[in-house]
Amino acid sequence: MTPPVRPAPIRPRAPKVGIVSLGCPKALVDSERIITRLRAEGYQIAPDYAGADLVLVNTCGFLDSARDESLDAIGEAIEANGKVIVTGCLGAEPEVIEQAHPKVLAVTGPHQYEAVMEAVHTHLTPPHNPHLDLVPETGLRLTPRHYAYLKISEGCSNRCSFCIIPRLRGDLVSRPVHHVLTEAERLVKAGVKELLVISQDTSAYGLDVRYKAETWHGTEYETRFLDLARGLGSLGVWTRLHYVYPYPHVDAVIPLMAEGLITPYLDIPFQHASANVLKAMKRPARQDKVLDRIAAWRRDVPDLAIRSTFIVGFPGETDEDFEILLDFIREAKIDRAGCFQYENVVHAESRALPDHVPDALKEERWHRFMQVQAEISADRAEAQVGTIQDVIVDGVGDEPGIMVARTKADAPEVDAVVYVEGAMHLKAGDIVPVKITGADDYDLYAALA
C-alpha cells in the first residue's frame, strides 16, 4: 500500500528589514554589525522599501548638511514604508528626530546595538529556526568581498572646536587588540584582500586602556597603534591606516611600510596649516615640524601616499591664513585631499568664535584650494606614467573591455582609480601588476604588465 503523501510544512515568511546607511565608514561598520545580528536571529534583509516590513535608518549628524540629509532619509522611509526605526549619530538627539518625524517607532544613539535590536523585536517579532538562520563567521558586510573596514575603537577624546563627535559617540573606547586581530584574521580567511583600519583617532588607539597587553597566537601585543599595525602586517594583505593624527609615534610605523608589511598610505586629517587657525580649532599647531616629518617619511618610503582633509573658511581665517594653507599643500605635496567649507554645526564650540567668514568668501577659497590640489594631483598622476605598479581590481568599468582597479595610493570610494584595458578575465579582488600608460588630473590608465 502506498503511504499517503503529506504536504510539505509551510514555513512562515521570515520578517524583512530594510536598512539605509548614511555617513562615514565607521557608521557603515555599525550597519554591518546590525545586519549580522538581524540575520543571526532569522530576519531577512530587504533590498527596497516595498519589500520591507520595517526600515532602519542609520543616520549621520556630524555636519548640519549631514543632519539635513539624515532627516530627509527618515522622511523618505516613512513615506515609502511607514515603519521606521532610527539609529546612528543623529539618534543622540532624539528630540530633533521626533520633532521632525513624530511617526518614527523608536530612536537609538550610535553603536547602541542592543537598543536597536530591542526596538526591532518590539515592532517586528523574529522567527526562530537555528538550522536555517546561519551567518558567516565574519558576519555580513555591505562592502565588496575583497575589502573590509576594520573599526578599532569608538568615540574620541580630542576636543576639536568644530567637531561634535565626542558629544555624539562619547570618549575613546578602544577594542582589545587581540579581538581586532582575530576579526582581521577571519576576514582574510574569508577572502578579504584589503583591510581599511578606521576610528576617530587611530593613532590614539589604546590610550584609554593604558596600552594593555593581550596575547594573540602566543605573542604579546600591546593595545597600541604600532603593535596593532605589526599584527595586521603579518596577515599578508593590503592594510591602510585611516584617520591618523600626525603624532611623533606614527614615525615608528614607517619602517613597517618600508618592509612592505603595511600599505604605504596614511590618511591624516590635517584640517589646516595656519597656526592661528589650528589654535582656534584646538588642533596640533606646529606645521613646520609636520613638513619635516613628512619629508622624513618620504625619504624612507618614497612611494608613500598621504591623504588628508582640510577646512576652509574657519572663523577668523584671514587671507594670509589661507595662503599659508595653500603653501602647505604645495610643499607637502598632499597626494589626495578633501576640502570642506566650514559649517556652523549645532553644538560645536566654534559657533561662538568671532569673525565668521562670509559664505561667498568660503566658496571662493574652496575653489582656489581645489584648483591647487588638482594641479598637485595631476603632477603626481603624470609622474606615474611608464611605471609598473600592483593594483587591486574592484570590478568592471563603464567602458567596454575596461576593468576598474586601484593602486596602493588609493582607498576605495574616496581616492582615484586605474582603468585597466585587456583585463576582462580578472575578477574583483585580484592583485596584478600593470603598466601605467596615461593619466588625467586624478585617475590613471593602464595595461597588464
N, C-alpha and C positions, 0 to 999 in steps of 0.2 A: 504493500500500500504506500502510495506516495505521500510523504508528510506534507501538511498544508504549508503554503508559502506565507510567511509572516512579513508584513510590510516593514521596511526599514524604519527605525525610530526617527521621528522628525526632531532634528536638533533646533532649538530656538536660535534665531538670528542673533549673532553677537552684537552688542551695542557699539555704535561707531562714534568716535570723537574726531572732530576736525581740529587742526591747530594752525594758528597764524603766528609766526615767529618774527619779531621785529628787532632791530638794533644790532649790536656788535656780536662777534663770535662767542663771547662769554655768555650772552643770552642764548645763542644757538645751542651751546652745550647744555644749558638748563633745559631747553626744549627737548633735546635728545634724551636727557635723563627722565623727563616726564613721560615721553613716548615709551621709553623702555619699561617704566613702571606700569603704564597703561596696558601694554601688550602682555606683560607678565601676568596681569590679572585677567586677561582674556578679552579686553576691549580691542576692537579693530580701529585702524586709523583711516578716516575718510579723506579722500582726495579733494573734496569740494564741500561747499556749504550744503548743497542739496542732499548729499548722501550722509550727512552727519546728524546724529541725534542730539549733539551738543557741541559747542565750539569753544576751544581755549584760545585766548589771545594773550601771547607773551609780549609785554609792552616794553618800550624804552622811554626813559624820562630824563635823559642827560641834558638835552638842549630843548628849548621851547619848541623848535621845529619838530623835534622827535616826539615831544608830548602831543603836539597837534596831530602828527601822523598816527600816533597810537590811539588817540580819541576818535579819529576818523575811521581807523580799522575796527574799533569796537562798534561804532555806529553801523558800519557796513555789515559786520557779522550779525548784529541784532536784526537789521532789516532783512538780511538774506536767510537767517536761520531762526532767530528768536530766543534761543537758549545759549547764553554766553557766560563763561567764567573768565575773569581777568586775573593775570598774574604778572610778574616782572617788576621792573624798576618803578614804573608809574603806579604800580599797586601799593607802593609805600605811602601814597597819598590817596587813600580810598575815597575821601570826601570829594576830590576833584573828579574822579570817575563817576561816582554815584550822582553827583550834581548834573554832570553832562549826560549820563545814561542811567537813569534810575531803574531801568529794566534788567540790568545785569544781575545774574543769580548770586555771584559771590566775587570778592576781590581778595587776593593774597599778594604779599610782597615778593621781592626777588628771592630766588633759591629756597623758597618755602615749600619743598616738595610734599611734605606730609599734609600741609594745609590744602594744597592743590588737590591731592588725592582724596582727602576728606570731602572737599566740595564736590568733586566728581561723583563720589559714592552717594552723596546726599541727593543729587539730581539725576543720576543715571546708574542704576544698580548693576554691578558687574556680574557676568556669568562666572561659573566655576567649573573648569574642566582641566585638571592638571596634566592630562595626556595630550591635550591639543594646544594649550597656551604655552608654547615653548618659545624662549627668547635666546638668541645667541649669547654666549658668554660675554662678549664685548658690548652687549647692549645694542640698541637700534640707533642709527645715526642719520642725520639729514645731509651729510656731505657725501661726495662720491666715495667709492670703496677704497680708493688708493691714497686718500689723505684724511687726516682727522685732527681736530683741535683737542689739545690736552690741557685742561684747566688745572692749575696747580694751587690756586688759592682763591678765596673770596674776599671781597672788601678791600679797603685801602686805609692806611694810617697817615697818609700825607694830607695836608690841608691847603691845597692849591685854591686860591681865592675865587677862581672861575668855575670850580668843579663841585658838584653835589653828590658824587658817587659815595663818599663816606656816609652821607645822610641817607642815601637810598639803600646801600648794601652793607653799611657798618665798617668797622675797622678790619684790618688784615687778619685773616684766619687761614693759615697755611695747612694744606693737606699733608699728612705724614709722607715722607719721601718714599718709603717702601710701597705705599699704596699707589703713588703716582707711577713709580717704575713698573709695578706689577700691571697696572692698567695699560701702560705703554707697550709692555711686552705682549700682552694679549692682543692689542690692536695690530701689532706687527705680525703675529702669528695668524691673524685673520686676513692678512693681505695688505695692510696699510704700508705704503712706501715713503710717506712723508708725515712727520709729526709737527704740528704747529703749537708751540708752548704759549699759553695765554694766561693772563691775570690782569689785575690793575697795575701792579708794580712787580714785575718778575724778579728784578734784582734784589728786592726786599724779602724774597721768599725765605721763610724760616725765622725771621727776626722775632716774631711773636712767640715762638716756642723756644727761643734761645738756641736755635740750630740743633735741636735734639737729634741725637744719633739713633738710627734704626738699622736693622740688618736685612739685606736683600741678597739672596743667593750666596749666603755665607760671608758676605763682605759688608763692613760697616760703612754707612753713608750718613753724613750729617744732613739735616734738613736745611740745606742752603743752596744757593744758586749754582756754585761751582760743582758740588758733589752731584746735584741733580743732572747737570749737563754731562758730567763724566759718565753717569749711569746710562743716560739716554744715548750717549755716543757709542756705547757698547752694543747697541741693538742693530747697527749696520744699516740704518735708513737715514734719509734726509731729515734733519731736525732744525727747525727755525725757532729763534728766540724773539718773541714779540713783547712790546711794552717794557723795554729795559731802560731804567734810568742810568745816566752816564756816571755812576758811582765808580770810584777807583777799582773796586774789586772786580768790575767787568773785565779789567785787563787780564785777569787770570784765566778767562775763558778763551782768549785769543789763541793761545797755544793749541787748544783742542781743535780750533778751526784750521790752524796751520797743519795739524796732523790729519785732517780730513774726518775727524770724529763728529764735529758739529758743522752744519752748513754755514758757509761764510756770509752770514746775513744777520744784521742787527736792526731791530725796529726800536728806535729811540725817540720818544715824543719830546723833542727839544722845546717846542711851543714858541720860542722867540730867541733873540740873541742879544738884545739890548739889556744891559744890567739894570737900568731903571724899570723897564717893563717886567723883567723877570722878578725883580724885588716886589713889584706890585702884585705879580701873580703868585708870589710865595714859592718860587721855583729856584733851583740852584743857579747862581748868577755869575759864575766865573767862566765865561765862554772862551777866554783866551786859553785856559787850561784844557777846555774841551777840544779846541782846534789842535793843540799839541798832542792830546790823547788820540784823536782821530788819525793824525799823521803817523803816530807810532803804530797804531793798529794796522794801517795800510802798508807800512813798511814790513811788518811781519806777515800780513795776509794780503798780498797785492790785489786779489780778486774779491776782497770784502765789499759787500753791498750794504749801504746804510739807507734805511727808510725812516722817515720822520713825519711828524705833523706840526703845523705852525698855526698860530692865530694872529690875524692882522686886525687892526682897529681896536686893540685893547684900550680901556680907559687910560687916558694920559699919554698914549703913544704919539710921539711927535714925528715930524718929517725926518729928523735926524735918527730917531729910534728905528724907523722903518728902513732907512738907508743902511743902518748897521745890520739889520736882518738880511737885506739883500746881499751885502758884502759877505756875510757869514755863509749863506748857502753857496755863493760862488766859490769862496775859499775852501769850504769843507767838501765841496762837490757832492752834495747830498744826492744820492742816486735816484731815490724815489721819495716824493714829498706830497703830502696832502695839505691843503691850506683851507682854513675856515675863517669866515668873518665873525668877529666877536658877537656873541648873543648874550643879551642881558637876562640870563637864566633866573627864573624864580628861585629864591632861597640862596642864591650864590652871594658870597660876601662881596664880590666885585661890583655888585649893583650899587653899593654905597660909595664907590670910589668917585673922585671928582673928574672933570674934563673928559666926558664921554665923547667919542669920535662920531661925527655925523655919518649917517648911513651912506651917503654919496661918496664920502672920502674912503670909507671902508671898501666900497665896491671898486673904486679906482685903485686902491692899494692891492686888493686881491688880484685884479687883472695884471698889474705890474709884476706881482710875485709869480703868478702862473706863467707869464711870458719868460721871465728869467729862468724859472725852473724848467720850462720846455727847452730852452737853449742848452741848459746843462744836460738834460736827459738826451737831447739829440746828439750832443757831442759824445756822450757815453755810448749811445747806441751805435754811432758811426765807427767808434773805436773797436767795436766787436766784430765788424765785417772782416771776414777772412779767418777768424779764429774757429777752432773746433771746441765745442762745449757739450757737456752732458745736459740733456733736457728730460723732463718728465712729461709724458703725454697726458693731456686732460680729456681729449675727445676729438670728434670730427668737426672741422671748421665749416663755415657757411659756404665757402667756395668749393667747387668740385675738386676732388683729389688732394685736399689740404687737411692736415691734422693740426690741432692747436696744442701747443706744449708750453713749458716754462723752463727757464734756466734756474740755476741756484740763486740768482739775484732777484727772483720774482716769486712772491707769495700769491696764492690763488685769490681771485676776486679784486684785489687792491692794486696789483702791480701790472707790469707789461706781460705780453705773451710772445711766443715764437710761432710763426706759421711755417709748417714743415711740408714740403712737397715730396711726393713719392713715398709716402709713409702710411698708406691706407691699410696695409697689412698689420699695422701696430694696433694695440689696444690701450685703453686708459690705464695708467699706472706703469707702463713700460718706460724704462730709463735707457736712452740710447744716445750715442754721440752724433752730433750734426755739425755741418759747416755753415757758418753764418754767411749768407750771400747778399743781404741787403738790410736796410734799416730805415725807419722813419723817425719822427720825434720821440716815440716811446717803444714801439714794437720792432721785432726782428723778423727776418725771413731767412729760411734755411733749407738745406737739402741733407739727406742722410750722408754721413761721412763714410 
